[in-house]
Every structure is written in C-alpha cells, then in structure tokens.
Amino acid sequence: MLSILFGLGAALTWGAADFTGGLASRRTGAYRAALYGEFFGLLFIVAAAFFIDGPLPGWSALGLAVAAGAIGTTGLLTLFRSVIHGKMSIAMPVSALLAAGLPVLVGSLIEGFPGIITFLGFVLALCAIWLISQEDGKDGRFLARLSDLRLPLLAGIGFGSFFILMDIAARETTLWPMLASRTGGTIIVAIYMLFRRDSWRLTRDLWPVLVLNGFLDVGGTAFYLLASQAGRLDVAAVISSLFPGSTVILAALILKERVSRSQSIGIFLALTAIIFLTV
C-alpha cells in the first residue's frame, strides 16, 4: 500500500512537471527548457543534501544513476520535441504507455509473476494510458497518425529504461543516485546544446515556470524511488506512469484542450487499476 501511495505521488507530480515543461518548450524550445529544468532540479537536490544525510552508494550504483539520467533526459528531449508539433495531452500519454510496459516485463522476469489480480491491474493501467492517448476517441485514425507517434514511443523507451536503471541504482539510498542522475541529465543537454550552438538565453518570464518544473520533476523522481524501494519495480513504475492523467486534466483546465470520451474512460480505468493493485 505504501508503494502505491508513493507511486500516486510520483504520478501527480510528474504529470504537473511534464505540463510545465511542455509549456516552456513551446515558448523557448525543447532543449533550452530541458536544460534549465534539469539545472534547477539539480540545484534543489544539492540544497536537500545539506539537510538530508544518506549513505554514499558504490560507484557502480552511481554509474547506473548517471546512465539513467542521461537516457531519461534523452527521452525527455524527444518528448518535448514531439509536444512542439502536437498536443501535449497526446504525446505524453503515448510515451507513458511504453515507459510502463518495459518495467512490467523486466519486473515479471526478475521478481516473478505478480499474481493474477495485480496482473489485471497492470492490464487495466496500460489500457488506461492508451485510451488517454486518444485525442478524439476515433481508433480508426490511429494508422493515419502512426508516424506522429514515433517520437513519443522513443521517449517511452528512454523513460522505461530510466525506471529500471534507477530502481537498481537506488536500492541502498535515494539522495545520491538522484544527484548523480540529475547531473548526468544536465550534462547531456548542455553538451548537445553546445554542439548545436543553440542560444542559452532565457527570458525572465519563463524562470518561474522552469523552476517549478525542476522542483516537480525532482519530487516525482523521489516519490518513484520511494515507491520502488517499498514494493515491486513493476507496481511502482505502472502507478507512476499514470502521470498522463494529471497532464491531461491540467491541459483541459488551463489550455482548454478538450478531454474526449476515450480519455475520460481511460481516467476511470486508471482509478480502477489502482483499486486492483491495492488488493
């Protein structure tokens, strides 16, 4: 039950983080938004290190965390790029579908079959994520926009790999793997921007949005790691991957994006899946 509560915390905060990150990427560019979001998140973790004392893990765990941050941030860049060319209420849920599916596969192989009720919860959750990803509820249009899903699916692979690697890296402690992961992500974006010779200039009005994005993203990671430490990898990853529901609701409330019937059904299935996973 504790793992599910932490997972819900991750879903809520990550959903809000992706919403703010998507807003910033539309106004200043995906790479700049990702860089400053990663940087501000890193500052929050460094500040937390002065107040939270935790054991330093081995170099292998830190290396895995750095790799997780680099891969996850690459997925985030890909996701932000897809948001620029489409609705964030579509791109983000599609990426979450694959992000949840990979840990389910790995978790079942490593930790064994989770049980029929939990497995049904996984199925409902994955169906929920897929339904939420439908923009207008017309399944017949899927093949027509299959090419539009390429970037979100690639982002999902990055997120799923992040879930798996961070679960391994943070089994002993939480703070230092988070710091290593965030450092790896920040370095990846900075190097890429230097290579592209992109401008690092950020207008002052975007600072609050990106500071909030960094804070929420770090909070989501902390909740996910606590969830994975308290329970199974697949359960923590699936519950945390329900963040598209939060993103869709925010997009509807703030951007006035319409929530279709299939998305509404998906949100209902997500709530049902949580009930199955708590049994």
Secondary structure, DSSP 4 states (H G I P E B T S, - for coil): -HHHHHHHHHHHHHHHHHHHHHHHHHHH-HHHHHHHHHHHHHHHHHHHHTT-------HHHHHHHHHHHHHHHHHHHHHHHHHHTS-HHHHHHHHHHHHHHHHHHHHHHHH----HHHHHHHHHHHHHHHHHT-SSS-GGGTGGGGGGGHHHHHHHHHHHHHHHHHHHHTSS-SHHHHHHHHHHHHHHHHHHHHHHT------GGGHHHHHHHHHHHHHHHHHHHHHHHHS-HHHHHHHHTTHHHHHHHHHHHHS-----HHHHHHHHHHHHHHHHHH-
